[in-house]
Amino acid sequence: MKKALLSFAILASAAAACEAQVPSRWRLDWTNEKPQLYTYRTPNDSYENFWYVTFTIQNNTPDQQHVPLILDVLLYTESGKELQNDFRRVELPVIKDVQDNPRKSETLKYGRFYASVIDPETEYRIIEYHAKLGNRSQGIINESIDSLKKGFAEDPPDEFKGRWKKGDRLYLNPREIREQRYINPGQKLGGIAIFKNVDPRAHVYELHVSGLVDIIKVTAVTEEEWKLEYEPQTLKLRWYRQGDPFGIEKDVLFTYAKKEYVVKKIGPIASKDTVDKLVMSLSDTLKKEKDWKDTNVAQEEIIKKRQADGIDPLDCRIMAMVFKVATEKDFGYDPTKDVIENERAVWRIHEWWITNRTKLVFNEVTNRFEIKDDPLPGTVVEK
């Protein structure tokens, strides 16, 4: 018995030693305000509605890590009783099933994802409204917004003390956050995400935030062996709006559920538009790389051209990998080779996508795109 207890104690201490050697997984602190509606009056005297949310992220990692900025914010909407449907993602049999079985509507509900847009004019007007920078000339207002985006080079003025400090930045859009690349230990960044053309019939609003947690999970197997897993965690925040599609700005958003982290296999890719851009960028890059090779462009010049396009060989591997994960279709793209050596695989990916993209719908259960053939008009479905 004593030998058994001694063996157990040795195993426990060894396991503790292994866990102590495993690199800690970084996590950014997130806070946000409720999504708000802003009506923008365009120069031609028309009106557009934008939903926006302001947030802060802070690097409070215990071991003072410089954390990469891979943040992405999506808005997801549902409409409850009206069963708002995104016709690009919902197949006809599901809609019919809901009509025939109203009680199943909750489990068969579908909605739509909206990516944050980059619209400088609207963005500056929203920041002006949110930061209460009015009653000044437009030039001074824009300069004030630019200063907030650049951050505090010195200790901030009294109105910001206690909440912000030297090095912090405010009102960064997704592109500006990505351009910073890293968030320093203790640094805080204020951001703004803006969403356009959100369906006014929506009643449920849900933020999906990825990039707040290290996507690599490290688990100790033995004292000398670690297991690496890809685990993209996404923060979900949910609100409910009461009222009709009219006078939305007067309605109140109620917190609908506690925030939770979920693991999504393909992270923020929930739109066919995103995958479409990846496939087209992959084929365009292949054309350019072949043209540079055929015309004997110098390697130094090729590097400059790649930097101008913003796409390098590693990006091609990532685009091919994302396509494979999103569709579970493997056309033989070899990540150890460059895009020219994968020419056949690239054109197979491109051909399959062009042929099937109109038939694809996103399956929330399997977390990937699937082909759903719509029946022709007049087709009799066998039961």
C-alpha positions as CSV (number, residue, x, y, z in Angstrom):
1,M,0.0,0.0,0.0
2,K,2.8,2.4,0.9
3,K,4.6,1.5,-2.4
4,A,1.4,2.3,-4.3
5,L,0.9,5.6,-2.5
6,L,4.6,6.5,-3.1
7,S,4.2,5.7,-6.8
8,F,1.1,7.8,-7.0
9,A,2.9,10.7,-5.3
10,I,5.8,10.5,-7.8
11,L,3.4,10.5,-10.7
12,A,1.5,13.4,-9.3
13,S,4.7,15.4,-8.8
14,A,5.9,14.6,-12.3
15,A,2.6,15.7,-13.8
16,A,2.8,18.9,-11.8
17,A,6.3,19.5,-13.1
18,C,5.2,18.9,-16.7
19,E,2.3,21.4,-16.3
20,A,4.7,24.0,-14.8
21,Q,6.8,23.7,-17.9
22,V,4.0,24.2,-20.4
23,P,4.0,27.7,-21.9
24,S,1.0,29.7,-20.6
25,R,-1.8,30.5,-23.0
26,W,-2.3,34.2,-23.5
27,R,-5.7,35.8,-23.2
28,L,-6.7,39.5,-23.8
29,D,-9.2,41.2,-21.5
30,W,-12.3,42.4,-23.3
31,T,-14.9,45.0,-22.4
32,N,-17.5,46.6,-24.6
33,E,-20.6,48.8,-24.7
34,K,-23.9,47.6,-26.1
35,P,-24.3,47.9,-29.9
36,Q,-25.9,51.2,-30.9
37,L,-27.7,52.4,-34.0
38,Y,-26.4,55.5,-35.8
39,T,-28.2,57.2,-38.7
40,Y,-25.7,58.9,-41.1
41,R,-26.9,61.7,-43.3
42,T,-25.0,61.4,-46.6
43,P,-23.8,64.5,-48.7
44,N,-26.6,63.8,-51.2
45,D,-29.2,64.1,-48.3
46,S,-30.0,60.4,-48.0
47,Y,-29.9,58.4,-44.8
48,E,-28.1,55.2,-43.9
49,N,-28.3,53.2,-40.8
50,F,-25.2,51.7,-39.2
51,W,-24.8,49.6,-36.1
52,Y,-21.6,50.1,-34.1
53,V,-20.0,48.9,-31.0
54,T,-17.0,50.3,-29.1
55,F,-14.7,48.1,-27.1
56,T,-11.4,47.9,-25.3
57,I,-8.8,45.1,-25.3
58,Q,-6.0,45.0,-22.8
59,N,-2.9,42.8,-22.5
60,N,-2.7,41.7,-18.8
61,T,-0.8,38.5,-19.4
62,P,1.0,37.4,-16.2
63,D,4.3,36.7,-18.0
64,Q,4.4,40.0,-19.8
65,Q,4.0,38.6,-23.3
66,H,3.8,40.6,-26.5
67,V,0.5,39.3,-27.9
68,P,-0.2,39.2,-31.7
69,L,-3.3,41.1,-32.8
70,I,-5.5,38.7,-34.7
71,L,-8.8,40.2,-33.5
72,D,-12.0,39.9,-35.6
73,V,-15.5,41.1,-34.7
74,L,-18.6,39.9,-36.4
75,L,-22.3,40.8,-35.8
76,Y,-24.8,38.0,-36.0
77,T,-28.6,38.7,-36.1
78,E,-31.8,36.6,-35.7
79,S,-35.4,37.7,-35.9
80,G,-37.2,35.3,-33.6
81,K,-40.9,34.9,-34.6
82,E,-40.3,36.2,-38.1
83,L,-37.6,33.7,-38.6
84,Q,-35.3,36.0,-40.5
85,N,-33.6,33.9,-43.2
86,D,-30.4,34.5,-45.1
87,F,-31.4,33.0,-48.5
88,R,-27.7,32.4,-49.2
89,R,-27.4,30.0,-46.3
90,V,-30.8,28.4,-45.7
91,E,-32.2,25.6,-47.8
92,L,-35.8,25.4,-48.7
93,P,-36.7,22.2,-46.9
94,V,-35.7,23.9,-43.6
95,I,-38.0,26.8,-44.2
96,K,-40.9,24.5,-45.1
97,D,-40.3,22.4,-42.0
98,V,-40.6,25.5,-39.9
99,Q,-43.9,26.5,-41.5
100,D,-45.3,23.0,-41.0
101,N,-44.0,22.7,-37.4
102,P,-43.9,26.1,-35.7
103,R,-42.7,24.6,-32.5
104,K,-39.5,23.6,-34.2
105,S,-38.7,27.1,-35.2
106,E,-36.3,27.7,-32.3
107,T,-34.1,24.8,-33.1
108,L,-34.2,25.5,-36.8
109,K,-33.5,29.3,-36.6
110,Y,-31.0,30.8,-39.0
111,G,-29.6,34.2,-39.1
112,R,-26.9,36.2,-40.9
113,F,-23.3,37.3,-40.1
114,Y,-22.1,40.8,-40.8
115,A,-18.4,41.7,-41.1
116,S,-17.2,45.1,-39.8
117,V,-16.8,47.6,-42.6
118,I,-14.2,50.3,-43.2
119,D,-16.0,53.5,-44.0
120,P,-13.8,56.5,-43.0
121,E,-16.4,59.2,-43.4
122,T,-19.1,57.3,-41.4
123,E,-16.5,56.2,-38.9
124,Y,-15.4,59.7,-38.1
125,R,-19.0,60.9,-37.7
126,I,-19.8,58.1,-35.3
127,I,-16.6,58.8,-33.3
128,E,-17.5,62.5,-33.2
129,Y,-21.0,61.6,-31.9
130,H,-19.7,59.0,-29.4
131,A,-16.8,61.1,-28.0
132,K,-19.0,64.2,-27.9
133,L,-16.6,66.3,-30.0
134,G,-19.3,68.6,-31.5
135,N,-19.5,72.4,-31.4
136,R,-16.1,72.7,-33.2
137,S,-14.9,73.2,-36.7
138,Q,-14.8,70.0,-38.7
139,G,-11.0,70.3,-39.1
140,I,-10.4,70.4,-35.4
141,I,-12.8,67.5,-34.8
142,N,-10.9,65.4,-37.3
143,E,-7.6,66.3,-35.8
144,S,-8.9,65.3,-32.4
145,I,-10.0,61.9,-33.7
146,D,-6.6,61.4,-35.4
147,S,-4.9,62.2,-32.1
148,L,-7.0,59.6,-30.2
149,K,-6.2,57.0,-32.8
150,K,-2.4,57.7,-32.6
151,G,-2.6,57.3,-28.8
152,F,-1.1,59.0,-25.8
153,A,2.6,59.8,-26.3
154,E,2.6,61.2,-22.8
155,D,0.4,60.8,-19.7
156,P,-3.2,61.6,-20.8
157,P,-5.1,64.6,-19.6
158,D,-7.1,64.6,-16.4
159,E,-10.3,63.5,-18.2
160,F,-8.7,60.2,-19.2
161,K,-6.6,59.5,-16.1
162,G,-7.5,56.3,-14.3
163,R,-8.8,54.7,-17.5
164,W,-6.0,55.3,-20.0
165,K,-2.3,55.7,-19.8
166,K,0.7,56.5,-22.0
167,G,0.9,54.2,-25.0
168,D,-2.9,53.5,-25.1
169,R,-4.9,54.2,-28.3
170,L,-8.6,54.8,-28.9
171,Y,-11.2,54.3,-31.6
172,L,-9.1,51.9,-33.8
173,N,-11.0,50.2,-36.6
174,P,-10.1,46.6,-37.5
175,R,-7.6,47.5,-40.1
176,E,-5.7,49.8,-37.7
177,I,-5.7,47.2,-35.0
178,R,-4.2,44.6,-37.4
179,E,-1.6,47.1,-38.6
180,Q,-0.3,47.5,-35.1
181,R,0.4,43.7,-35.2
182,Y,1.2,43.4,-31.5
183,I,-0.2,44.7,-28.2
184,N,2.5,45.4,-25.6
185,P,2.3,44.2,-22.0
186,G,-0.1,46.3,-20.0
187,Q,-1.2,48.3,-23.1
188,K,-4.9,49.0,-23.7
189,L,-6.5,49.6,-27.1
190,G,-9.9,51.1,-27.8
191,G,-11.6,49.9,-30.9
192,I,-14.8,50.5,-32.9
193,A,-16.6,48.0,-35.2
194,I,-19.2,49.3,-37.6
195,F,-21.8,47.1,-39.4
196,K,-23.7,48.2,-42.5
197,N,-27.1,47.0,-44.0
198,V,-28.2,45.2,-40.9
199,D,-31.7,43.8,-41.3
200,P,-34.1,46.2,-39.4
201,R,-36.4,43.2,-38.6
202,A,-33.7,41.6,-36.4
203,H,-34.5,41.1,-32.7
204,V,-31.4,39.2,-31.5
205,Y,-28.0,40.7,-31.9
206,E,-24.9,38.7,-31.1
207,L,-21.2,39.7,-31.2
208,H,-18.7,37.0,-32.2
209,V,-15.2,38.0,-31.2
210,S,-12.2,35.9,-32.2
211,G,-8.5,36.4,-31.5
212,L,-8.9,37.1,-27.7
213,V,-7.3,33.7,-26.8
214,D,-4.2,32.0,-28.0
215,I,-5.3,29.7,-30.8
216,I,-2.6,27.2,-29.9
217,K,-3.4,24.9,-26.9
218,V,-0.4,23.2,-25.4
219,T,-0.9,20.1,-23.3
220,A,1.9,18.2,-21.5
221,V,2.0,14.5,-22.4
222,T,5.3,13.7,-20.7
223,E,8.1,15.7,-19.1
224,E,9.7,16.1,-22.5
225,E,6.8,15.9,-24.9
226,W,4.0,18.5,-25.5
227,K,0.9,18.1,-27.6
228,L,-0.1,21.1,-29.8
229,E,-3.8,21.6,-30.7
230,Y,-5.5,24.3,-32.8
231,E,-8.4,25.6,-30.7
232,P,-9.8,28.9,-31.9
233,Q,-12.0,30.2,-29.1
234,T,-14.7,32.8,-29.9
235,L,-16.4,35.1,-27.4
236,K,-20.2,35.3,-27.9
237,L,-22.2,38.2,-26.4
238,R,-26.0,38.3,-27.0
239,W,-28.7,41.0,-26.7
240,Y,-32.4,41.2,-27.4
241,R,-34.3,44.1,-28.8
242,Q,-38.0,44.7,-28.3
243,G,-40.1,46.6,-30.8
244,D,-40.8,46.7,-34.5
245,P,-38.5,47.7,-37.4
246,F,-39.5,51.4,-37.0
247,G,-37.9,53.7,-34.5
248,I,-35.2,51.2,-33.7
249,E,-32.9,54.0,-32.3
250,K,-35.5,54.4,-29.4
251,D,-35.6,50.7,-28.5
252,V,-33.5,49.3,-25.7
253,L,-31.2,46.3,-26.0
254,F,-31.4,43.9,-23.1
255,T,-28.6,41.5,-22.3
256,Y,-30.0,38.1,-23.3
257,A,-27.3,35.7,-22.0
258,K,-24.0,35.7,-20.2
259,K,-20.9,35.9,-22.3
260,E,-19.4,32.6,-23.2
261,Y,-16.4,31.2,-25.1
262,V,-17.1,28.6,-27.8
263,V,-14.7,26.8,-30.1
264,K,-15.3,27.3,-33.8
265,K,-13.5,25.1,-36.2
266,I,-13.1,27.8,-38.9
267,G,-13.1,30.8,-36.7
268,P,-14.6,34.0,-38.2
269,I,-15.2,32.5,-41.7
270,A,-19.0,32.4,-41.8
271,S,-19.6,34.1,-45.1
272,K,-19.3,32.8,-48.6
273,D,-18.0,36.2,-49.6
274,T,-14.9,35.7,-47.5
275,V,-14.1,32.3,-49.0
276,D,-14.8,33.7,-52.5
277,K,-12.2,36.4,-51.9
278,L,-9.7,33.8,-50.7
279,V,-10.1,31.6,-53.8
280,M,-10.0,34.5,-56.2
281,S,-6.9,35.9,-54.4
282,L,-5.2,32.5,-54.6
283,S,-5.8,32.2,-58.4
284,D,-4.8,35.8,-59.0
285,T,-1.6,35.3,-57.1
286,L,-0.8,32.2,-59.1
287,K,-1.2,34.2,-62.3
288,K,1.1,37.0,-61.1
289,E,3.8,34.6,-59.8
290,K,3.8,32.7,-63.2
291,D,4.0,36.0,-65.1
292,W,6.9,37.2,-63.0
293,K,8.7,33.9,-63.5
294,D,8.1,33.8,-67.3
295,T,9.3,37.3,-67.7
296,N,12.4,36.7,-65.6
297,V,11.7,39.4,-63.0
298,A,14.5,39.8,-60.5
299,Q,13.9,38.2,-57.1
300,E,14.4,41.6,-55.4
301,E,11.7,43.1,-57.6
302,I,9.3,40.2,-56.9
303,I,9.7,40.7,-53.2
304,K,8.7,44.4,-53.7
305,K,5.7,43.4,-55.8
306,R,4.6,40.9,-53.2
307,Q,4.8,43.6,-50.5
308,A,2.7,45.9,-52.7
309,D,0.0,43.3,-53.1
310,G,0.2,42.3,-49.4
311,I,0.3,38.6,-50.3
312,D,3.3,36.4,-49.8
313,P,3.9,32.6,-50.1
314,L,2.8,31.9,-46.6
315,D,-0.5,33.7,-47.3
316,C,-1.2,31.3,-50.2
317,R,-0.7,28.3,-47.9
318,I,-3.1,29.8,-45.4
319,M,-5.7,30.6,-48.0
320,A,-5.6,27.0,-49.3
321,M,-5.8,25.6,-45.7
322,V,-8.8,27.8,-44.9
323,F,-10.6,26.7,-48.0
324,K,-10.0,23.1,-47.1
325,V,-11.2,23.6,-43.6
326,A,-14.3,25.5,-44.7
327,T,-15.4,23.0,-47.3
328,E,-13.6,19.8,-46.3
329,K,-12.5,19.5,-49.9
330,D,-8.9,18.4,-50.5
331,F,-7.5,19.1,-54.0
332,G,-3.9,18.2,-53.2
333,Y,-2.5,21.6,-52.3
334,D,1.0,20.9,-50.8
335,P,1.9,23.5,-48.2
336,T,5.6,22.6,-48.4
337,K,5.7,23.9,-52.0
338,D,5.1,27.3,-53.5
339,V,2.0,28.4,-55.3
340,I,3.5,27.8,-58.8
341,E,4.3,24.2,-57.9
342,N,0.7,23.8,-56.7
343,E,-0.8,25.2,-60.0
344,R,-2.9,22.1,-60.7
345,A,-4.4,22.1,-57.2
346,V,-5.1,25.9,-57.4
347,W,-7.1,25.6,-60.6
348,R,-9.0,22.6,-59.3
349,I,-9.9,24.6,-56.2
350,H,-11.0,27.5,-58.5
351,E,-13.0,25.3,-60.8
352,W,-14.8,23.6,-58.0
353,W,-15.6,26.9,-56.3
354,I,-17.0,28.6,-59.5
355,T,-19.2,25.5,-60.1
356,N,-20.6,25.1,-56.6
357,R,-20.5,28.4,-54.8
358,T,-24.1,29.3,-55.6
359,K,-25.2,25.9,-54.1
360,L,-23.3,26.2,-50.8
361,V,-25.0,26.8,-47.5
362,F,-23.4,27.0,-44.1
363,N,-24.2,24.2,-41.7
364,E,-24.1,25.4,-38.1
365,V,-23.8,21.8,-36.8
366,T,-20.9,20.7,-38.9
367,N,-19.5,24.2,-39.0
368,R,-18.7,24.1,-42.7
369,F,-20.2,24.8,-46.1
370,E,-22.2,22.1,-47.8
371,I,-23.7,21.7,-51.3
372,K,-27.5,21.9,-51.3
373,D,-29.1,21.5,-54.7
374,D,-32.4,23.6,-54.9
375,P,-35.2,21.6,-56.5
376,L,-36.3,22.9,-59.9
377,P,-39.8,24.6,-60.0
378,G,-42.5,22.0,-60.2
379,T,-40.4,19.2,-58.8
380,V,-42.4,16.8,-56.7
381,V,-40.5,15.9,-53.5
382,E,-41.0,12.3,-52.5
383,K,-41.8,11.7,-48.8
